[in-house]
Amino acid sequence: AQSVTQPDIHITVSEGASLELRCNYSYGATPYLFWYVQSPGQGLQLLLKYFSGDTLVQGIKGFEAEFKRSQSSFNLRKPSVHWSDAAEYFCAVGAYNNNDMRFGAGTRLTVKP
Amino acid sequence: NAGVMQNPRHLVRRRGQEARLRCSPMKGHSHVYWYRQLPEEGLKFMVYLQKENIIDESGMPKERFSAEFPKEGPSILRIQQVVRGDSAAYFCASSPPAKAGETQYFGPGTRLLVL
């Protein structure tokens, strides 16, 4: 079965600084990869997803992620963080032959003024 | 087009009572997924259902937990004889008739507190 590791539990960045959130997956075939964001007390909102094709994926709110098969990674990036980006971010992996998704433990992002 | 709806948003139960969590998928979606999020943890897959059919329940605890998605009406996650360790946020997601990798759309969650 597929699995996901998000190595960073908590990250703090200054507003305007660049951001990279790490995600490593384990799966024997080509994965489907997702990033979701969760604001406090809310559900999850899809930021972006990778199925195939271009390995650099653009999402909403200025986020992008790059699929690197050789590193089994799908890191999320943003060039300039806004205070409203403070939230919990979850990476998820899906399998090609079913619709089960497995989530990482999440990375909590704090944005300093 | 309404999104995934869950109710109640907050549920308080005493130990030993039953909890029923409801999920109405987005219009046109026939697949429902339930996840549990414990405090300070990520989402854990519980169960994946189609109408009248359980596809994968590998994440469901063996006892006290059950799920259904009837032909008519919402999907129900039922927890019998709740214990304090059941306190968590329970999220439902839905997707269209699923080919692999179909995007799942999440509801706002039900926060269960067991006293």
gemmi code that builds the backbone of each chain (N, CA, C; Angstrom):
import gemmi

chains = {
    "A": [
        ("ALA", (0.846, -1.199, 0.000), (0.000, 0.000, 0.000), (0.879, 1.246, 0.000)),
        ("GLN", (0.301, 2.310, -0.475), (1.063, 3.552, -0.554), (1.152, 4.220, 0.811)),
        ("SER", (2.172, 5.058, 0.990), (2.320, 5.815, 2.231), (3.022, 7.130, 1.941)),
        ("VAL", (2.886, 8.057, 2.884), (3.445, 9.398, 2.725), (4.152, 9.811, 4.007)),
        ("THR", (5.272, 10.479, 3.843), (5.992, 11.058, 4.974), (6.162, 12.544, 4.760)),
        ("GLN", (5.767, 13.325, 5.746), (6.052, 14.750, 5.758), (7.028, 14.976, 6.905)),
        ("PRO", (8.289, 15.202, 6.592), (9.325, 15.209, 7.638), (9.216, 16.367, 8.621)),
        ("ASP", (8.615, 17.452, 8.199), (8.562, 18.657, 9.044), (7.194, 18.779, 9.686)),
        ("ILE", (7.168, 18.732, 11.016), (5.896, 18.845, 11.722), (5.429, 20.293, 11.748)),
        ("HIS", (6.405, 21.198, 11.934), (6.061, 22.611, 12.096), (7.135, 23.445, 11.419)),
        ("ILE", (6.718, 24.412, 10.618), (7.641, 25.334, 9.955), (7.168, 26.747, 10.197)),
        ("THR", (8.117, 27.627, 10.481), (7.818, 29.048, 10.647), (8.612, 29.836, 9.618)),
        ("VAL", (7.920, 30.690, 8.893), (8.578, 31.562, 7.920), (8.068, 32.982, 8.098)),
        ("SER", (8.868, 33.933, 7.656), (8.452, 35.329, 7.696), (7.593, 35.648, 6.480)),
        ("GLU", (6.663, 36.555, 6.683), (5.822, 36.967, 5.563), (6.700, 37.535, 4.450)),
        ("GLY", (6.419, 37.093, 3.228), (7.222, 37.531, 2.087), (8.360, 36.596, 1.741)),
        ("ALA", (8.708, 35.720, 2.655), (9.780, 34.760, 2.394), (9.256, 33.605, 1.545)),
        ("SER", (10.196, 32.871, 0.967), (9.808, 31.700, 0.175), (9.534, 30.511, 1.090)),
        ("LEU", (8.813, 29.545, 0.561), (8.384, 28.396, 1.359), (8.597, 27.114, 0.568)),
        ("GLU", (9.063, 26.088, 1.239), (9.073, 24.757, 0.661), (8.667, 23.757, 1.730)),
        ("LEU", (7.637, 22.988, 1.461), (7.178, 21.934, 2.362), (7.493, 20.593, 1.710)),
        ("ARG", (8.110, 19.718, 2.503), (8.586, 18.457, 1.949), (7.554, 17.352, 2.051)),
        ("CYS", (7.577, 16.498, 1.043), (6.694, 15.333, 1.023), (7.426, 14.207, 0.307)),
        ("ASN", (7.519, 13.061, 0.963), (8.089, 11.869, 0.344), (7.045, 10.765, 0.361)),
        ("TYR", (6.958, 10.031, -0.725), (5.941, 8.992, -0.813), (6.604, 7.643, -1.044)),
        ("SER", (5.826, 6.622, -0.778), (6.257, 5.259, -1.069), (5.132, 4.569, -1.816)),
        ("TYR", (5.474, 4.137, -3.026), (4.483, 3.425, -3.830), (5.207, 2.782, -4.989)),
        ("GLY", (4.814, 1.574, -5.357), (5.543, 0.794, -6.347), (5.305, 1.172, -7.781)),
        ("ALA", (4.329, 1.985, -8.045), (4.035, 2.375, -9.426), (3.898, 3.888, -9.477)),
        ("THR", (3.460, 4.398, -10.592), (3.283, 5.846, -10.708), (2.164, 6.295, -9.781)),
        ("PRO", (2.476, 7.206, -8.883), (1.450, 7.620, -7.922), (0.621, 8.786, -8.434)),
        ("TYR", (-0.498, 8.968, -7.808), (-1.247, 10.214, -7.938), (-0.970, 10.998, -6.662)),
        ("LEU", (-0.591, 12.245, -6.784), (-0.122, 13.020, -5.638), (-0.945, 14.287, -5.482)),
        ("PHE", (-1.210, 14.632, -4.233), (-2.083, 15.757, -3.915), (-1.475, 16.569, -2.775)),
        ("TRP", (-1.757, 17.855, -2.784), (-1.544, 18.699, -1.616), (-2.871, 19.346, -1.239)),
        ("TYR", (-3.201, 19.240, 0.056), (-4.391, 19.867, 0.609), (-3.967, 20.845, 1.699)),
        ("VAL", (-4.810, 21.847, 1.928), (-4.588, 22.790, 3.014), (-5.803, 22.778, 3.937)),
        ("GLN", (-5.541, 22.869, 5.218), (-6.609, 22.876, 6.219), (-6.423, 24.066, 7.147)),
        ("SER", (-7.368, 24.973, 7.140), (-7.362, 26.081, 8.094), (-7.986, 25.603, 9.400)),
        ("PRO", (-7.660, 26.248, 10.510), (-8.159, 25.775, 11.807), (-9.675, 25.608, 11.832)),
        ("GLY", (-10.127, 24.451, 12.280), (-11.546, 24.177, 12.402), (-12.276, 23.946, 11.096)),
        ("GLN", (-11.517, 23.836, 10.020), (-12.133, 23.685, 8.695), (-11.813, 22.333, 8.081)),
        ("GLY", (-12.455, 22.064, 6.964), (-12.135, 20.866, 6.190), (-10.918, 21.101, 5.321)),
        ("LEU", (-10.666, 20.174, 4.418), (-9.486, 20.242, 3.565), (-9.844, 20.809, 2.204)),
        ("GLN", (-8.961, 21.665, 1.708), (-9.130, 22.243, 0.389), (-7.985, 21.786, -0.502)),
        ("LEU", (-8.306, 21.347, -1.700), (-7.283, 20.895, -2.626), (-6.500, 22.085, -3.169)),
        ("LEU", (-5.169, 22.014, -3.042), (-4.294, 23.035, -3.609), (-3.866, 22.692, -5.032)),
        ("LEU", (-3.465, 21.437, -5.220), (-3.006, 20.991, -6.528), (-2.882, 19.476, -6.525)),
        ("LYS", (-2.720, 18.919, -7.728), (-2.580, 17.476, -7.845), (-1.720, 17.143, -9.056)),
        ("TYR", (-1.071, 15.996, -8.968), (-0.260, 15.485, -10.069), (-0.777, 14.106, -10.456)),
        ("PHE", (-1.068, 13.944, -11.763), (-1.446, 12.634, -12.259), (-0.414, 12.112, -13.246)),
        ("SER", (-0.010, 12.959, -14.188), (0.941, 12.556, -15.208), (1.361, 13.816, -15.947)),
        ("GLY", (2.310, 13.650, -16.866), (2.700, 14.783, -17.688), (3.736, 15.656, -17.012)),
        ("ASP", (3.590, 16.941, -17.191), (4.556, 17.907, -16.679), (4.745, 17.702, -15.179)),
        ("THR", (5.985, 17.580, -14.767), (6.262, 17.276, -13.357), (6.150, 18.491, -12.458)),
        ("LEU", (6.056, 19.665, -13.019), (5.850, 20.888, -12.242), (4.373, 21.269, -12.362)),
        ("VAL", (3.703, 21.264, -11.233), (2.247, 21.453, -11.222), (1.919, 22.781, -10.561)),
        ("GLN", (1.065, 23.538, -11.193), (0.618, 24.809, -10.622), (-0.714, 24.612, -9.919)),
        ("GLY", (-0.863, 25.263, -8.776), (-2.098, 25.148, -8.037), (-2.720, 26.497, -7.745)),
        ("ILE", (-3.661, 26.479, -6.816), (-4.321, 27.720, -6.431), (-3.473, 28.480, -5.426)),
        ("LYS", (-3.794, 29.733, -5.219), (-3.162, 30.587, -4.218), (-1.660, 30.745, -4.439)),
        ("GLY", (-1.197, 30.569, -5.661), (0.216, 30.781, -5.962), (1.141, 29.639, -5.609)),
        ("PHE", (0.589, 28.497, -5.248), (1.401, 27.338, -4.897), (1.761, 26.521, -6.131)),
        ("GLU", (2.889, 25.850, -6.045), (3.295, 24.892, -7.057), (3.983, 23.715, -6.386)),
        ("ALA", (4.064, 22.605, -7.082), (4.749, 21.436, -6.545), (5.444, 20.719, -7.686)),
        ("GLU", (6.546, 20.071, -7.353), (7.328, 19.368, -8.360), (7.442, 17.896, -8.015)),
        ("PHE", (7.061, 17.054, -8.940), (7.175, 15.613, -8.779), (8.564, 15.175, -9.227)),
        ("LYS", (9.299, 14.530, -8.325), (10.618, 14.012, -8.660), (10.613, 12.512, -8.383)),
        ("ARG", (10.501, 11.737, -9.440), (10.404, 10.289, -9.292), (11.667, 9.716, -8.642)),
        ("SER", (12.825, 10.234, -9.036), (14.088, 9.682, -8.538), (14.234, 9.869, -7.037)),
        ("GLN", (13.577, 10.882, -6.505), (13.656, 11.150, -5.068), (12.369, 10.769, -4.336)),
        ("SER", (11.398, 10.234, -5.067), (10.083, 9.917, -4.476), (9.552, 11.104, -3.682)),
        ("SER", (9.631, 12.272, -4.303), (9.213, 13.470, -3.577), (8.195, 14.274, -4.381)),
        ("PHE", (7.467, 15.080, -3.649), (6.465, 15.971, -4.251), (6.383, 17.194, -3.338)),
        ("ASN", (7.413, 18.022, -3.374), (7.515, 19.162, -2.469), (6.671, 20.331, -2.945)),
        ("LEU", (6.080, 20.999, -1.987), (5.214, 22.148, -2.254), (6.012, 23.425, -2.068)),
        ("ARG", (5.828, 24.377, -2.981), (6.590, 25.631, -2.897), (5.679, 26.834, -3.129)),
        ("LYS", (6.142, 27.951, -2.561), (5.505, 29.222, -2.842), (6.588, 30.290, -2.757)),
        ("PRO", (6.685, 31.172, -3.749), (7.797, 32.147, -3.768), (7.719, 33.176, -2.643)),
        ("SER", (6.492, 33.573, -2.279), (6.346, 34.632, -1.288), (5.112, 34.336, -0.449)),
        ("VAL", (5.344, 34.071, 0.814), (4.256, 33.636, 1.694), (3.487, 34.836, 2.232)),
        ("HIS", (2.183, 34.660, 2.331), (1.292, 35.684, 2.892), (0.806, 35.218, 4.252)),
        ("TRP", (0.435, 36.163, 5.130), (-0.012, 35.769, 6.463), (-1.189, 34.809, 6.400)),
        ("SER", (-2.021, 34.941, 5.359), (-3.202, 34.081, 5.249), (-2.857, 32.642, 4.870)),
        ("ASP", (-1.593, 32.378, 4.559), (-1.179, 31.015, 4.249), (-0.963, 30.163, 5.499)),
        ("ALA", (-0.992, 30.782, 6.656), (-0.824, 30.016, 7.892), (-1.938, 28.981, 8.016)),
        ("ALA", (-1.559, 27.718, 8.099), (-2.534, 26.617, 8.082), (-1.769, 25.314, 8.228)),
        ("GLU", (-2.507, 24.214, 8.135), (-1.893, 22.889, 8.125), (-1.943, 22.371, 6.689)),
        ("TYR", (-0.824, 21.810, 6.256), (-0.719, 21.333, 4.885), (-0.505, 19.826, 4.880)),
        ("PHE", (-1.299, 19.158, 4.049), (-1.236, 17.704, 3.972), (-0.902, 17.261, 2.561)),
        ("CYS", (0.062, 16.373, 2.478), (0.390, 15.701, 1.233), (-0.325, 14.351, 1.230)),
        ("ALA", (-0.795, 13.926, 0.067), (-1.503, 12.648, -0.009), (-1.106, 11.923, -1.290)),
        ("VAL", (-1.149, 10.604, -1.223), (-0.814, 9.781, -2.386), (-1.939, 8.814, -2.656)),
        ("GLY", (-2.295, 8.667, -3.915), (-3.295, 7.716, -4.355), (-2.665, 6.691, -5.265)),
        ("ALA", (-3.301, 5.534, -5.353), (-2.785, 4.441, -6.167), (-3.463, 4.434, -7.522)),
        ("TYR", (-2.790, 3.842, -8.513), (-3.324, 3.884, -9.873), (-4.516, 2.952, -10.047)),
        ("ASN", (-4.638, 1.959, -9.172), (-5.663, 0.944, -9.411), (-6.838, 1.034, -8.453)),
        ("ASN", (-6.853, 2.058, -7.638), (-8.006, 2.238, -6.758), (-8.083, 3.712, -6.382)),
        ("ASN", (-9.024, 4.032, -5.559), (-9.198, 5.430, -5.225), (-8.885, 5.716, -3.768)),
        ("ASP", (-8.143, 4.809, -3.129), (-7.754, 5.069, -1.745), (-6.652, 6.096, -1.700)),
        ("MET", (-6.723, 6.995, -0.773), (-5.671, 7.972, -0.563), (-5.085, 7.787, 0.827)),
        ("ARG", (-3.792, 8.027, 0.904), (-3.123, 8.003, 2.201), (-2.491, 9.367, 2.428)),
        ("PHE", (-2.691, 9.885, 3.619), (-2.229, 11.227, 3.949), (-0.982, 11.182, 4.815)),
        ("GLY", (-0.154, 12.199, 4.664), (0.917, 12.417, 5.604), (0.373, 13.006, 6.891)),
        ("ALA", (1.247, 13.129, 7.883), (0.824, 13.624, 9.195), (0.597, 15.121, 9.203)),
        ("GLY", (1.019, 15.785, 8.143), (0.778, 17.225, 8.046), (1.963, 18.061, 8.478)),
        ("THR", (2.053, 19.269, 7.931), (3.031, 20.273, 8.341), (2.279, 21.536, 8.699)),
        ("ARG", (2.481, 22.002, 9.916), (1.828, 23.223, 10.349), (2.700, 24.410, 9.981)),
        ("LEU", (2.155, 25.345, 9.245), (2.886, 26.534, 8.823), (2.463, 27.734, 9.656)),
        ("THR", (3.448, 28.374, 10.274), (3.244, 29.640, 10.976), (3.936, 30.732, 10.179)),
        ("VAL", (3.264, 31.859, 10.013), (3.828, 32.980, 9.259), (4.059, 34.135, 10.221)),
        ("LYS", (5.314, 34.569, 10.329), (5.659, 35.701, 11.189), (5.480, 37.004, 10.437)),
        ("PRO", (5.033, 38.050, 11.144), (4.868, 39.352, 10.486), (6.200, 39.909, 9.995)),
    ],
    "B": [
        ("ASN", (-23.773, 24.872, -6.698), (-23.608, 23.437, -6.431), (-23.031, 23.279, -5.042)),
        ("ALA", (-23.831, 22.711, -4.161), (-23.373, 22.582, -2.781), (-22.212, 21.604, -2.721)),
        ("GLY", (-21.326, 21.857, -1.768), (-20.210, 20.955, -1.554), (-20.634, 19.781, -0.701)),
        ("VAL", (-19.641, 19.071, -0.198), (-19.902, 17.939, 0.687), (-20.432, 18.486, 2.016)),
        ("MET", (-21.505, 17.912, 2.473), (-22.112, 18.386, 3.709), (-22.007, 17.318, 4.789)),
        ("GLN", (-21.668, 17.769, 5.960), (-21.588, 16.856, 7.099), (-22.398, 17.437, 8.254)),
        ("ASN", (-23.095, 16.572, 8.937), (-23.763, 17.018, 10.155), (-23.870, 15.878, 11.141)),
        ("PRO", (-23.855, 16.245, 12.419), (-23.675, 17.602, 12.920), (-22.225, 18.062, 12.788)),
        ("ARG", (-21.990, 19.330, 12.951), (-20.614, 19.836, 12.915), (-19.896, 19.521, 14.232)),
        ("HIS", (-20.655, 19.518, 15.303), (-20.104, 19.188, 16.613), (-21.062, 18.222, 17.293)),
        ("LEU", (-20.484, 17.226, 17.955), (-21.299, 16.205, 18.616), (-20.646, 15.848, 19.937)),
        ("VAL", (-21.427, 15.916, 20.996), (-20.932, 15.550, 22.324), (-21.685, 14.315, 22.782)),
        ("ARG", (-20.949, 13.310, 23.203), (-21.543, 12.082, 23.714), (-20.863, 11.676, 25.008)),
        ("ARG", (-21.596, 10.980, 25.840), (-21.017, 10.391, 27.044), (-20.559, 8.981, 26.706)),
        ("ARG", (-19.596, 8.526, 27.455), (-19.083, 7.170, 27.241), (-20.219, 6.160, 27.238)),
        ("GLY", (-20.206, 5.246, 26.288), (-21.218, 4.210, 26.187), (-22.369, 4.553, 25.262)),
        ("GLN", (-22.498, 5.818, 24.887), (-23.572, 6.196, 23.966), (-23.162, 5.905, 22.521)),
        ("GLU", (-24.108, 6.116, 21.632), (-23.841, 5.917, 20.209), (-23.677, 7.270, 19.522)),
        ("ALA", (-22.801, 7.299, 18.543), (-22.619, 8.501, 17.732), (-22.944, 8.164, 16.281)),
        ("ARG", (-23.730, 9.025, 15.653), (-24.062, 8.868, 14.233), (-23.642, 10.116, 13.489)),
        ("LEU", (-22.758, 9.932, 12.527), (-22.245, 11.047, 11.753), (-22.751, 10.886, 10.318)),
        ("ARG", (-23.242, 11.989, 9.763), (-23.849, 11.917, 8.439), (-23.039, 12.710, 7.415)),
        ("CYS", (-23.051, 12.205, 6.214), (-22.312, 12.835, 5.128), (-23.137, 12.787, 3.856)),
        ("SER", (-23.401, 13.958, 3.291), (-24.086, 14.035, 1.999), (-23.060, 14.437, 0.949)),
        ("PRO", (-22.797, 13.582, -0.018), (-21.767, 13.895, -1.012), (-22.218, 15.001, -1.953)),
        ("MET", (-21.274, 15.492, -2.707), (-21.595, 16.471, -3.735), (-22.512, 15.842, -4.772)),
        ("LYS", (-23.288, 16.678, -5.418), (-24.207, 16.207, -6.442), (-23.422, 15.503, -7.545)),
        ("GLY", (-23.886, 14.322, -7.910), (-23.210, 13.573, -8.962), (-22.105, 12.667, -8.482)),
        ("HIS", (-21.775, 12.768, -7.204), (-20.727, 11.918, -6.639), (-21.340, 10.664, -6.036)),
        ("SER", (-20.783, 9.523, -6.392), (-21.326, 8.258, -5.915), (-20.365, 7.520, -4.995)),
        ("HIS", (-19.229, 8.150, -4.691), (-18.224, 7.512, -3.841), (-17.969, 8.378, -2.626)),
        ("VAL", (-17.907, 7.726, -1.488), (-17.719, 8.430, -0.226), (-16.576, 7.787, 0.551)),
        ("TYR", (-15.825, 8.636, 1.222), (-14.682, 8.184, 2.016), (-14.797, 8.809, 3.394)),
        ("TRP", (-14.436, 8.055, 4.399), (-14.396, 8.600, 5.758), (-12.971, 8.549, 6.285)),
        ("TYR", (-12.589, 9.642, 6.949), (-11.271, 9.764, 7.558), (-11.431, 10.236, 9.000)),
        ("ARG", (-10.462, 9.877, 9.822), (-10.444, 10.354, 11.205), (-9.162, 11.143, 11.436)),
        ("GLN", (-9.311, 12.241, 12.116), (-8.156, 13.068, 12.452), (-8.115, 13.227, 13.960)),
        ("LEU", (-7.123, 12.606, 14.561), (-6.928, 12.756, 16.000), (-6.167, 14.045, 16.270)),
        ("PRO", (-6.295, 14.610, 17.451), (-5.596, 15.858, 17.766), (-4.103, 15.766, 17.447)),
        ("GLU", (-3.610, 16.761, 16.758), (-2.183, 16.875, 16.419), (-1.721, 15.765, 15.475)),
        ("GLU", (-2.640, 15.120, 14.787), (-2.251, 14.080, 13.848), (-2.865, 14.341, 12.478)),
        ("GLY", (-2.398, 13.614, 11.501), (-2.937, 13.714, 10.163), (-4.206, 12.905, 10.013)),
        ("LEU", (-4.685, 12.843, 8.786), (-5.900, 12.103, 8.515), (-5.588, 10.622, 8.321)),
        ("LYS", (-6.412, 9.798, 8.924), (-6.280, 8.360, 8.767), (-7.491, 7.838, 8.009)),
        ("PHE", (-7.229, 7.147, 6.926), (-8.291, 6.554, 6.137), (-9.054, 5.529, 6.967)),
        ("MET", (-10.368, 5.558, 6.851), (-11.185, 4.582, 7.560), (-11.892, 3.639, 6.583)),
        ("VAL", (-12.690, 4.212, 5.690), (-13.532, 3.373, 4.852), (-13.876, 4.111, 3.567)),
        ("TYR", (-14.123, 3.315, 2.521), (-14.444, 3.823, 1.193), (-15.692, 3.077, 0.736)),
        ("LEU", (-16.724, 3.842, 0.362), (-18.001, 3.229, 0.016), (-18.531, 3.765, -1.312)),
        ("GLN", (-19.206, 2.899, -2.011), (-20.104, 3.285, -3.096), (-21.523, 3.106, -2.577)),
        ("LYS", (-22.471, 3.510, -3.367), (-23.871, 3.284, -2.989), (-24.094, 1.787, -2.714)),
        ("GLU", (-24.566, 1.501, -1.512), (-24.944, 0.148, -1.086), (-23.774, -0.843, -1.106)),
        ("ASN", (-22.554, -0.349, -1.078), (-21.428, -1.264, -1.197), (-20.207, -0.694, -0.479)),
        ("ILE", (-19.562, -1.511, 0.332), (-18.299, -1.116, 0.969), (-17.158, -1.607, 0.089)),
        ("ILE", (-16.337, -0.673, -0.373), (-15.230, -1.023, -1.262), (-13.984, -1.407, -0.465)),
        ("ASP", (-13.676, -0.626, 0.560), (-12.460, -0.861, 1.336), (-12.707, -0.373, 2.751)),
        ("GLU", (-12.658, -1.253, 3.694), (-12.835, -0.868, 5.098), (-11.593, -1.217, 5.910)),
        ("SER", (-10.454, -1.210, 5.258), (-9.227, -1.642, 5.926), (-8.803, -0.719, 7.063)),
        ("GLY", (-9.300, 0.505, 7.081), (-8.932, 1.441, 8.133), (-9.930, 1.515, 9.275)),
        ("MET", (-10.958, 0.729, 9.217), (-11.994, 0.771, 10.259), (-11.577, -0.093, 11.438)),
        ("PRO", (-11.726, 0.421, 12.657), (-11.551, -0.446, 13.825), (-12.482, -1.641, 13.723)),
        ("LYS", (-12.023, -2.763, 14.252), (-12.774, -4.013, 14.073), (-14.086, -4.028, 14.833)),
        ("GLU", (-14.137, -3.287, 15.913), (-15.341, -3.302, 16.752), (-15.915, -1.904, 16.887)),
        ("ARG", (-17.186, -1.845, 17.072), (-17.962, -0.638, 17.421), (-18.165, 0.323, 16.260)),
        ("PHE", (-17.379, 0.231, 15.215), (-17.487, 1.162, 14.094), (-18.144, 0.467, 12.905)),
        ("SER", (-19.048, 1.197, 12.240), (-19.638, 0.690, 11.008), (-19.984, 1.869, 10.111)),
        ("ALA", (-20.099, 1.583, 8.832), (-20.430, 2.639, 7.871), (-21.360, 2.070, 6.826)),
        ("GLU", (-22.210, 2.954, 6.314), (-23.103, 2.560, 5.249), (-23.329, 3.746, 4.312)),
        ("PHE", (-23.708, 3.428, 3.100), (-24.054, 4.450, 2.118), (-25.240, 3.883, 1.342)),
        ("PRO", (-26.444, 4.135, 1.849), (-27.627, 3.518, 1.245), (-27.954, 4.114, -0.113)),
        ("LYS", (-28.849, 3.442, -0.802), (-29.261, 3.902, -2.126), (-29.838, 5.311, -2.066)),
        ("GLU", (-30.592, 5.574, -1.030), (-31.144, 6.902, -0.829), (-30.626, 7.468, 0.494)),
        ("GLY", (-30.304, 8.732, 0.495), (-29.892, 9.377, 1.742), (-28.392, 9.433, 1.911)),
        ("PRO", (-27.973, 10.029, 3.032), (-26.545, 10.255, 3.242), (-25.812, 8.990, 3.659)),
        ("SER", (-24.507, 9.084, 3.629), (-23.671, 8.053, 4.220), (-23.647, 8.264, 5.729)),
        ("ILE", (-23.631, 7.183, 6.469), (-23.629, 7.228, 7.927), (-22.396, 6.505, 8.456)),
        ("LEU", (-21.675, 7.177, 9.334), (-20.626, 6.524, 10.125), (-21.173, 6.381, 11.536)),
        ("ARG", (-21.220, 5.159, 12.001), (-21.834, 4.870, 13.290), (-20.778, 4.343, 14.249)),
        ("ILE", (-20.745, 4.932, 15.429), (-19.821, 4.471, 16.459), (-20.654, 4.073, 17.678)),
        ("GLN", (-20.617, 2.809, 17.999), (-21.373, 2.321, 19.159), (-20.512, 2.361, 20.413)),
        ("GLN", (-21.174, 2.556, 21.542), (-20.505, 2.515, 22.842), (-19.223, 3.333, 22.831)),
        ("VAL", (-19.353, 4.606, 22.552), (-18.176, 5.454, 22.381), (-17.321, 5.477, 23.640)),
        ("VAL", (-16.013, 5.642, 23.413), (-15.030, 5.795, 24.486), (-14.297, 7.104, 24.248)),
        ("ARG", (-13.560, 7.548, 25.277), (-12.895, 8.858, 25.180), (-11.925, 8.911, 24.005)),
        ("GLY", (-11.314, 7.768, 23.698), (-10.367, 7.725, 22.589), (-10.997, 7.930, 21.218)),
        ("ASP", (-12.330, 7.921, 21.162), (-13.007, 8.175, 19.887), (-13.110, 9.668, 19.594)),
        ("SER", (-12.791, 10.496, 20.576), (-12.840, 11.942, 20.366), (-11.865, 12.324, 19.263)),
        ("ALA", (-12.393, 12.937, 18.227), (-11.598, 13.265, 17.046), (-12.469, 14.069, 16.102)),
        ("ALA", (-11.839, 14.531, 15.027), (-12.596, 15.108, 13.914), (-12.751, 14.037, 12.853)),
        ("TYR", (-13.964, 13.878, 12.376), (-14.245, 12.867, 11.356), (-14.621, 13.593, 10.069)),
        ("PHE", (-13.857, 13.315, 9.039), (-14.078, 13.980, 7.761), (-14.599, 12.998, 6.738)),
        ("CYS", (-15.501, 13.503, 5.953), (-16.047, 12.759, 4.831), (-15.567, 13.440, 3.550)),
        ("ALA", (-15.298, 12.643, 2.544), (-14.959, 13.170, 1.227), (-15.785, 12.423, 0.197)),
        ("SER", (-15.994, 13.039, -0.950), (-16.712, 12.353, -2.026), (-16.005, 12.583, -3.346)),
        ("SER", (-16.276, 11.687, -4.275), (-15.719, 11.820, -5.618), (-16.729, 11.294, -6.616)),
        ("PRO", (-16.552, 11.674, -7.877), (-17.410, 11.114, -8.921), (-17.149, 9.626, -9.069)),
        ("PRO", (-17.939, 8.951, -9.898), (-17.642, 7.540, -10.165), (-16.172, 7.386, -10.457)),
        ("ALA", (-15.502, 6.597, -9.633), (-14.066, 6.749, -9.519), (-13.292, 5.930, -10.524)),
        ("LYS", (-12.560, 6.631, -11.365), (-11.386, 6.009, -11.926), (-10.270, 6.316, -10.951)),
        ("ALA", (-9.174, 5.687, -11.102), (-8.105, 5.855, -10.130), (-7.637, 7.308, -10.095)),
        ("GLY", (-7.336, 7.760, -8.927), (-6.787, 9.087, -8.763), (-7.798, 10.207, -8.832)),
        ("GLU", (-9.074, 9.873, -8.810), (-10.090, 10.916, -8.868), (-9.973, 11.814, -7.640)),
        ("THR", (-10.117, 13.109, -7.843), (-9.994, 14.050, -6.732), (-11.115, 13.847, -5.731)),
        ("GLN", (-10.762, 13.876, -4.470), (-11.745, 13.787, -3.396), (-11.996, 15.190, -2.841)),
        ("TYR", (-13.248, 15.484, -2.626), (-13.664, 16.785, -2.107), (-14.170, 16.577, -0.683)),
        ("PHE", (-13.624, 17.390, 0.225), (-13.870, 17.160, 1.639), (-14.979, 18.043, 2.198)),
        ("GLY", (-15.694, 17.464, 3.148), (-16.634, 18.222, 3.936), (-15.942, 18.938, 5.082)),
        ("PRO", (-16.701, 19.725, 5.862), (-16.115, 20.517, 6.949), (-15.786, 19.700, 8.188)),
        ("GLY", (-16.263, 18.464, 8.240), (-15.932, 17.594, 9.365), (-16.974, 17.642, 10.476)),
        ("THR", (-16.983, 16.576, 11.254), (-17.757, 16.515, 12.500), (-16.766, 16.313, 13.621)),
        ("ARG", (-16.822, 17.195, 14.601), (-15.934, 17.091, 15.751), (-16.677, 16.400, 16.881)),
        ("LEU", (-16.217, 15.209, 17.188), (-16.836, 14.380, 18.225), (-16.060, 14.525, 19.520)),
        ("LEU", (-16.774, 14.817, 20.573), (-16.175, 14.892, 21.904), (-16.896, 13.896, 22.792)),
        ("VAL", (-16.130, 12.994, 23.371), (-16.701, 11.992, 24.270), (-16.312, 12.351, 25.695)),
        ("LEU", (-17.328, 12.554, 26.516), (-17.076, 12.961, 27.907), (-16.923, 11.741, 28.817)),
    ],
}
model = gemmi.Model(1)
for chain_id, residues in chains.items():
    chain = gemmi.Chain(chain_id)
    for i, (resn, *xyz) in enumerate(residues, 1):
        res = gemmi.Residue()
        res.name, res.seqid = resn, gemmi.SeqId(i, " ")
        for name, pos in zip(("N", "CA", "C"), xyz):
            atom = gemmi.Atom()
            atom.name, atom.element = name, gemmi.Element(name[0])
            atom.pos, atom.b_iso = gemmi.Position(*pos), 0.0
            res.add_atom(atom)
        chain.add_residue(res)
    model.add_chain(chain)
structure = gemmi.Structure()
structure.add_model(model)
structure.setup_entities()
